Structures are given as C-alpha cells and as structure tokens.
C-alpha cells in the first residue's frame, strides 16, 4: 500500500522564530493528512467552492449546470474489457477512470470550440464517483454577455426536455431513450428506488408545458409537449414527462447521460456550489475543547501577523529555517514585489493576480507575459471574531501598492498602531459597518444555518452596537432553508409564507442557539423581539400553518377591489360580520338568495378580508361542488372529520 509523506502546519511570527529548543519537526505544529492538492479531499473541495464564488463575483451567476455521466457502453471501454476478458465494467475502475478522464477533457474542449452554448467566459468542474463505481462530472459554465439568456424562450435553443424525431434524428433518439430517461416512477412504478412517501424525490413525472417559463424562484420549467413521441421501457410507455433536460449537440457527440440545467436566474446559486463541491460520502464528528476568549490587542504596540509554514514531519527544524524560501507567502512577496516593481502598485492584493502570476517553485510574483484570460484573485474568509486578522483582511481589499505591513496600516500619511484603527480611519468600520460587510460577504457562500450561527457569534463576541438594525437588514438571508422546508411540507401549490411568520420561525431558532451558548443568552439581552409562545404549537399544527400562510398583500388588494363592488344588501351582511369580530361576539347568519345574486362573491370578500389580516377562516360547504366555489374551500365532512 502506498503511503504519502506526512505534512505539518506551524504558525510562526515573522522575524521572531522560536521553537523552544526543539529540533524534531514532529514536535511542533499540527499534522495535515490531506492537503488541498489531494484530489477529492475536503480542502480540495473547499478550494473549488471558493474558486467558484470568486468566478461568480466577477462574471455573475453561471448560466448552465451540466452533469456528464460515464457510459459503460462506450466502444473505448468495451474494447479494453474484451482484451482482459472482464464481464462487467465496474470490475475495472482503472479503465473507466482513464477513459472518462479523456472524455472530460474532450468534453470541455468541445464546448469551447464548438460554442455549444456560446463563447465560454469561464468554467469549473469536479468529478465524483457513484457508489457502483461510475464517475460523473459536475460542470458550471459561464458564457459571455451576448449569449446570456434574456427570455425564457431563448432556453429552447440550448436545452430540450422532449424526445427527438426518430425519423430525422435516429441516433440522437437512441441516445435519449437509453440515457436520458428517468424511471419510470410514480403511478407507473411505485416501487422505483426514487420513490419516497409515494412521491418521486426528483419530482418526476414533470408536468407538460406548452412553453418554457421561469417560476418566482428563478427555476426554469422546460417546454414539454404532450402526445408527440414516446418509447417503451420495461413494457411501460414513456412520454416527454420523464425526459431529463439535455442539449442535442452534446448528447449526439458523446452518447452519454448529459443533464443540462439552466441556472442563470436562480438566486440560490451558493447551494449549487455547495452541491458540486460536497465531495465523497463521509462521516463527520467533532471534539470540542473549552477555551476562554482571547484578550483584545493592545493599542500601544503594532499588531503581530502570524504566518503559516508547511513542512514534512521528518525534516530538521534548523534546515527548515535556513531554507531561503522559508516564510515566503503570497502576501509577504506581494509587499516585496511592490518594493521592486512599480507596475503593480495601483492594484490591491486581491486584484494582483490579474497582472502577475504566483510561481510556486520560486515563491515569487512574476509579471504575466500574456493577458488573454483574466485571472481572478480571492481571499479566504476570516471570521469576525479573529480580531486583527479580520481587519487585516478588510484592508487588503482596499489598500494599494503597500510595501510593508506598516503601509497597510497607513492612511493619509498616518501609520496607525492597529489594523482596526486603520479601518476606522478609512471609514470601513463604525456604526456596525464591519459586521454588516462581513455578514453580506458570508451570505454569498454560507448556508442559512451557518449564517444563523455567524449572527449569534456576532451578538455574543463582536460588540454589535445596534443588533436590531443588523437583524432588520440581514434576517431574510438566514431563512432560505426554513422557507424551503415550509414549502416542501405543504401539499398546497399556492402555499405562501408571510414575512411576519417567517421572522417568528427564525427568531425561535436563533433563541435556541443563544440559549445553548455558554453562558446562556436570550434575544431580549440584545434588544431583539422574542417570538410568541404559541409559535411552536403553530409549527406543529399543519392546519394552522396552511391557514396562516396566504399571500396577505394579494388578498388585501383583492378585498379592496371586491369591497367597492358590494351592493347595499351585501354590504349590510359584510358589516355585521366585520363588527362581530371587533366586539368579539358570536353571530349566526343565514344568507338567502337565488342563483347569481352574489352570495359566493360576498363570502369571498369576507374571507379575503380576514385572511389578509392574519385571521384563520375555515371555509366549508355541505357539498363538494359548493366547496369548490370558495377560496381553499372544503366540505364539512372533510374539514371537520364528521
């Protein structure tokens, strides 16, 4: 078995290296088992995730998300299997991996040269292995502005979710029927592996669409016509509702499962980045050690910047120190490069890679000979509780042409003693601006649960002067997963979560996080509103959730319009019902009228009034036909379980 050489990481202070008399490198620092250069490792995947976000910062959202899966029926694989007399492709993962790697390189080259989706501005892909041994490639594709989608109908030129014509496109039809069909599942096959609680986890079969459209969340619903072409699978007739979206050029060229999804208008793009960089399945556990909060940095002495150095655990410490490249990092050499070269002094540390490239072997910045592709720089996120390191990172995004760490702390010819003081002078901090900036940056890549944890850490450790202002400006970013969970739990397609209800759910979760802190805190300690005591009961009651989750703004508009159209008799009944809620008195009203006299119109007006102000209205009728005339109406037997 091959054993890699162990690496260690040690944090030291430049110009004051001290190892307490140690000579063995194994006695200091911490061991790194899988560095970022190890393909598929956690650090490797996290680096890809941060790279995707950096590209997104420059080029905007990616336009296409493409999943390219290996096909064991490729002639290259079949030919090698015949040579070694193996019956199953999964018995030779080495052959599959080699062939698929060549296919991926050709796949990327083909999209760039063929301009399948237009001129490629940037791309990023990761390769994963399925549990049965077949690899697949997740690709994010950015295209230039002239080729970006402007209207939903433009997607039809690049993505289709229908069978091709078997007469004119027989080869593509064969690939589609073999590789681009989901299931069958649902009513056609309730025992399919994708079925969960009677429904397909991938939401197949898809509804038929006369044209491609976007929903309110920015997801594309592709054109699927009914009754055109079909195929048979396991004796079951499959139509367009089971076709996985694909691109005709790619499927024709590579004869494989290539799922293409448009994602340019989706605002939840960070979750897509999380998905492609999640890595292999693994078990995670954590061991926590109690620690005390470190003391604040003294304002009388310049801050000390710690640098990381990586070395092998069998090296002698003195030889590590004597190495000319010891202590050289991209940051320290950026300062040295500005001393020697004036051409890059108009660039910040973040933008420096646009003109210079980092030579790993020589550990220095080298001016780029060609500027054909714009390189993108990024900084690793630093937690706001990191003290001076957090403010140093903030300054590196604004200061230009610095030649030393003192220059980073200099503004208007005044060198400040701390990085935080320099941030104050530049107007980057104060009035909680640094916390709002840190939270806004984290919201571009962190999940909602991570943002809630960050918000609680800011309240506990970051001396936020106006927590309520921070809450009011950032609360919606912490509620994405809650909104998705509430929508998924409801069977009502018109389910709508009001902002007030969503805020109460979010406040309840943050209150739980603060209560679990050490020492225990509460929202009231920071001047934030407490959720009502009934919110937990509401969350557990499905009927209450459905009856309080109407679009109140739309109902208020509807009520205003319908109220103006009520006649005198209708208005009399309307006022009696409205006044009864004000006086908290019970009334029993019987409205009699012939067909077409406006009884349903009156009930709809009254229902829209109370639902628009958050009241619960149970609209029931004696018969099923009558209940259909009422908004969200049900029969009395169904609603009250008579």
N, C-alpha and C positions, 0 to 999 in steps of 0.2 A: 504494500500500500504506500502511495506517495505521501510524504509528509512535508508540508510547507514550513518554511522558516518562520519562527515566531517574531512578531514585531512588538515594540513597546512605544508608548507615548509619554513624554515628560514635559511638564510645563515649567519653564525657567524664566528668569528675569534677565534681559539683555544687559551685558557689561557687568553682571554680578553673579556669575555662575558658581553655585556651590552645591557639592554633593555630599557634604558631611563626612568626608574621608572615604566614601565608597569608591570602589574600583570596578565592581561587578555590575554590569548594566541590568542584570536581572533583579537587583535590589531596589531599584527606583522606578518611578513611573507606573503605568498600568499597561497590561498586555492587550494588544489588539489582535483578535482572532481572524476577522475578515475585514480587510481594508476596503476602501471604496473602489479599488481596482479589481476586486474579486467580482466577476460577473454573477449577478443574481443575488448577491449578499444584501443585507439591509442598508448598509452605507451606499452601495452601488445604486440601489433602487431610490434611495432618498436623494442622491445626487441627480438622478434622472428627473425626479419630481421637481426639484428646484430649477433644473435646466428648462423644463417645460414652462414653468412660471416665468422665468426670465425671458423666454421667447415670446410668451403671451404679453408681457409688459411692453415689448417693442412692436410686435406685429398684431396684437389684439388676439381675440379668440381664434382657435383653429377652426377651419371650415369643415374638415372631414375626419371622421374616426373610422379607421379601416382595420378589420380583423382578418388576417390571412392565415389560413389553417393548412397544414401539410396534408397532401393527398397521397395515400399509400399506393394508389394505382398509377402514379407517375411512372413512365417507362424507365427512368433512370433507377428508381428503387427496385422495380420488378426485375430489371436486368441483373443487378447485383445480387438480389436474392436467389435468382436462378443459378448463379455461379457457385454460391456457397450452399445450395440445397436446403434453404430455410423455408418453412411453410408460412410463417407469419412475420409481418414486417416488424411488429413490436419486439421480436426476438433479437433484432439487430439495431438498437438505438443509435449505434455509431454511424451506420449507413444513412439512417433517416436524418440525423443531425447534419451530416455533411451535405447531403442533397438539399435539405431545407435551407441551410446557410447560403448556398449558391443561389437558390431560388429567391431568397430575400434580397440579396444584392442585386439580382437581375430585376426584381420587382420594383425596388426604389429607382433604379436606373431607368426602367421603362416609364414610370410615371413622370420623371423629369424630362426625358427626351421626347416621349410621345405627347406630353402635355395633356394627359387624360382628363385632368381637372383644371387645366390652365397652367400658367407659369408658376412653378413652385417657389415660394418665398422661403420656406423653412419646413423641416420635417423632423420627427423624433419617433423612434420605435423601440419597443422592448420585446424580448422573446420569452415565452413561458412554455412549460411542458404540461400537457394534460396528464391525468392520472393513468391513462392507458399508454402513455409514452409518446404521443404525437405532439410535436411543438406547434405553437401558433404565434403569430407576430401581431402585436397591437401597434398601430401607426397613427400618429397625429399629423395632419397635413395642413400647412398654411399656404394659401395662394395669394398672388399679387392682387392689388385693388381692382384692375379691370375684370378679373374673373370671379370676384366675390358675388355671392348670391344677393340680388336686390329684391326679388319677389319669389313667392313660394313656387310659382310655375317654372322658374328657372331651374329648380332642382331636377325636374324631369329629364333634362339634358344629360345629367350625370348619374342619377340614381333611379333605379326602377324596382318595383316590387310586383312584377307581373311575369307570367310565362311569355317567352318569345314565341314567334310564329314558327311552328315545327316545319313548315314547308320552306320558308325562306331563310331560316336560321337554325338548321337542324343541329349543327354542332353545339351551338350555344344552348339550344333547348335540352340537349342531352346532359350538358354540364349542369344546367339549372335543376333538372329533375333528379340528378344524382347527388348534387352537393348543396343546393340552396333551398331545400325543403325542410321545414320544421315539423317534427312529429310524424304522423298526425297525433293530435291530443284532443282534449276537450270531450265533447259528446261522442266523437268518432272513436276515441280510445281513452277511456277514463283511467286506465292502468299505466299510462305513459309515465316515465320517470320524472317528467317536468311538472306533473300534476301535484298540487298542494291544496288540500282542503277543497277539492272539487274544481279548482281553477288552475290554469296554466301559469307557472311562475314567470314565463316570458310574455304572457298576455296574448297568446295565440288561441284561436284564430283572430286575425285582425279584422276590423270592420271594413266593408267596402267603401271606397271613396271615389267620387266622380272626378276629383281634382286634388292635387297636393295642397296642404294647408299647414299653418302653424297654430299651435294652441297658445294659451295665455302664458305658459311657462317657457315658450320658445322651442318646444319639441316639434319635429316635423312628422306629419302624418301623410304617408305617401299615397299616391294615386293607385287604387286597386279597383279595376272594373270587374263586374260580375258576369259570368257566363261566357267568357272568351275561350281560353284554352285550359286544359286540365291534364292530370296524369293519374296513374294508379300506383299506389304503394300499399303493399300487404293486402291487396284486394279492396282498398278503400280509395274512393275517388277524391283527389286533392285539387282544390281550386286556388285562386290567387290569394285567398286569405291566409294561406300557410307559406307563402313565398317570403324568404328572408331578403331584405333590400340588398341590391348588388349593382355593380357597374358592368355594363355589357363588354366594354373593351378589356377590362381586367379578367373577367371570367373566361372570355374567349381566348385570351393569351395564355393563362396559367392553368386552366382546367382544375380549379380547386374552389373550396368554400372561401369566398372573399366577401364578407359582410361590410357594406359601406353605409355609414350613418352620417347625416348632415348635423353638425352641432354648432354652427356659426352664430345662431341666435339664442342659444341656451346660456343663461346666466350662471348656472350651476357647474361651470366648467372645471372648477377645482376638484370636484368629486370625480370627474372623468380622469384628471391627472392622478388622483389617488388610486383609481382603479388600475391604470396601466402600470403603476409603479408599486403595486402591493407586494410583488414577489411571490415566492412559493408558499404553500401552506406550512404553518409552523405553530408551535405552542409558545406562548409568551408568559413569563412570570416576572415579578419584581420583588426585590428585598429592599425595604426602606430603613434608613438609619436616622434616628432623631438627631437634629442639629439645631444650633442656635443661629439666629440672624446675625450676619457679619456687621461689624461697626461701619459707619459711614466713613468715606475717605476724608482725610484731613485737608482742610483748605489752605494749610500753610506750606505743604510740600507738594511738588509736582506729582501727578499720578504715575504709578508704575504699570507698564504694559507687559503682561506675561505673554510669552511666545511658546508655541508648541514645537517640539522637535521629535521626529520619529527615527528609531534606530532598531537594530536587531539585538535580541537579548543575549547573544554570545559575544558582543563586541566589548572592548575595553573602554571605560569612560574617558580616559585621557586621550585615546586615539579619536574618539568622537569629537572632543573639544578641539583637538588640533586640526581637524578636517577643515579646509578653507571654506567649505560650503555650510559649515555649522552655523545655525542661527539665521540663515538667509531664507526669507519668506517673500511672498509676492508683495506684502506690504512694505517690508524694510527695503526691498530692492526698488519699489516704486519711488521711495524717498531718494535712494541713491541715484536712480535714473534721472530724476528731476534735477539733481545736482550736476550731472554730466551732460544732459541733453535738454535743450530749451524748447524743442519742438512739441513736447507733450505737456508743457506747463499750463496750457489752457484747458486741460482735461481733469476731471475728478478721478478718484481711484476706481470708481465704478465704470467710468467710460474709457479708462486707459486701454483695455483690450481692443478697442475699435481701431487703434493705430499701431499697437505693439502686441507682440505675442510672447508668452512665457516659455522660455527654454528650460525644460525640466532638468536636463543633464547639467547645463551650465548654471542653472538657477539665476537667471537674469532676464530682463525685458529686452527684446530685440525688435527694432522697427520693422513693420511689415513691408515686404517688397511689393506686394500686390494688395489692392483693396477691392477685389471683386466681390467678396462676400463680407457683409458687415458682421463682425464678431460682437457678441453680446456679453457684457460683464454682469456679475451679480455678487451680492454679499449674503453670507449666511445669516439667518435671522438670529438676533440676540434677544433674550428675554429681558423685559424692562427691569426686573429685579437684579440684573447683573451689575448694576452700579455704573462705574466709569466706562466699562466696556460698552454698555448700551449707548452712552453719549459719544464715545469714540466712533462707533458705527454710524451714528447720525451725522457726525461731522464729515466723515469720509464721503458722504453723498453730496456735500456742498462745497468743501474746501478744494481749491485747485492749485496745482503747482507746488505742493508742500515739499520741503527738502529735509525736514526733520519732524519729530513728534511735537517739538515746540511750535513749529509753523502751523500744525493742525490746530493748536490751541490759541492761535493768534488771529485777532480781528482788529482792523483799523490801527495797526502797528502796536497793539497792546497784547502782550502774551499773558494769558490767564493761567492761574495755578491749576485749574482742573478742567476737564473736558466739559463738565456740566456748566461751569461758569462761561465757557466759550459758547456753548449752545444758548445760554441766556442772552449773551451779548448779540448773537446773530438773530435773536428772535425766534429760535426753534423750540424754546420751552417757555413755560409760564402760562397761566390760565389753562393748565392741563393739556396744552397743545402736544407735548411729547407723548402723553398717553393716548390721545386721540389718533396721532400719527402711527404709533406702534400698533394700535388695535386695527386701524384701517389697513395697514400693511399685512398684518397677520390674517385678516379676513379674506385676503386673496388666495391663501393656500390652506389655512387651518379649517378643520371641520367645525360644525356647530358646537359639539361637546368640548372640543379644545378651546374654542372661543369663550365658552362659559367658564371653563377653568381659568383662562387668562384673565377674564373680567374679575373673578373672585380674588386672584392673586394681586391684581392691581388695587382692589379695595383693601386688602389685608396688608400689603407691603410697600405700596408705591406712593403713599401720601397724596391721593387724589383729592383735590380741594373741593370739587363740585361733582360728587358721584351721580347726582340726579341728572345733570347736564350730559355726562358721559353715557348714562343709561338711555336717555331720550334720543340721543343721536346714533347709538350703536345697537339697540336691542334687537332690531329686526335681523341682523346678521347672525345672531345667536340662536335663531328659532327655525332655521331651514329644516332640520331633521324632524322637529316637532310638527311642523306643517305637513311634511310628507307622511308622517306616521298617522296623523289625524285623517288625512285624505284617504290613505290606504285602508284604514279601519272602517271607513264608511262605505256602504253599498250604494249610496245616493250619488249619481254622477254630477248633480248640481250642488254638492256639499261645499259650503263656503265657511271659512273660519274668519271671524271678525278680529280686527286688531286688538280690541279690548280683551277678548277671550284668550287670544294668543299671548298677550302680555301677562295675563294672570297665570297661565300654564308655565311660562318662562320664569316668572318670579318665584313660583313654587319650587322649581328645580334649583334655582340659584340659592334660595333659602336653605334647601337641603345641603348644598355644597358648603355654605357658610357654617351651618350647624355642625358639619363633620370636621371643620378646621380645628386646629389646636393653637390657641384657645378657641372655644366655640363662639361664633359671632352670629349676628342676625341682620336682616336688611334694615331694621329700624336703627341699628347702630350707625348706619351710613346715610340716614335720611331718605332711604328708598321706601316706597309703599309696600306694605305686606299684602300678600294675596288673601282673599277672603277664605274663611274657614270652610266654606261649602265647596270650594273648587275641587277638592279631592273626590267628593261624592259625585260631582258633575262628571269628572273624568271617568268614573267607574260606571256611570249610567249611560248606556248607549242612546236611549230615547231622549234624555236631556241634551246630550251632545248634538243630536240631529236637530232638535227643536230650537236650539240656540245658535245654530250655525248657518243662518241665512244671510244673504248679502243685504245688510241693513240700508246701505246707501241706495241700492237699486230699489228696494221696497219703499223707502221714503219717497223717492221720485215717483214711483208708481202710485202710491197713496195720494200724493199731492195732485196728480193728474186725474185720478178717478174721483176724488172727493169733489172736485169742481164740476163734475158731470152728474152728481146725485140730484134727483128731483126732490120735491118737498116731502113726500111720504118717506122716501128712502132716507133723507136727511134726519127726519124725526126719529126713526129707528136707530140710526147711526149715533145720534146724540145721546139717546137713552143708554146704549151700550157703553159709550165712552165715559159718560158721567158715573156709571156704576163702578168703574174701576177707580175713579177719583174718590168716591165716597166709600169704597170698599164694601159695597152692598151686593148681594146676590140677586140676580134677576132671571126670570124665565120668560122668554119672548117667543111668541109664535107668529110667524110672518106668513100670511096667506096671499096668494096671487096667482093669476093664470100664467100659462106658459108664455115666456117672452116679456114679462113685466119687470124684469131686472132683479130677481131675487139673488141669483148667483153673483151678479155684479155687486150687489150690496154686501154679500158675505165676503167676497174677495177684497172689497175696500176695507172692511173691518179687520180682516185677517192681516192685510198689509200694514195697517196702522199699528197693531200691537207687535207684530214681528219686527217692524222697523225700529222699535224702541227696546227690543230685547225681551219682550214678554213671550211666554210659552202659550201657543194656541194649538189645541188638538182639533183638527177639522175632520169630523166623522159624518157619515151619512148611512141611511138604512140599506141602500143598495149599492152595488159596485158601480153601476152607470152614474148614479148621482155623485158618488165619491170622486169620480174622475173629473167632475166639473170644478172641484175645489182645489186650491193650491196645496199640494202634498196631502191630499185627502185620502182617507182610508175608511173602510166600512167599520161600523161599531163593533162587530164581532171580531174583526181582525185586530183593531187597535186596543180594545178593552178586554179581549180574550173571553168573550161571553159564551 
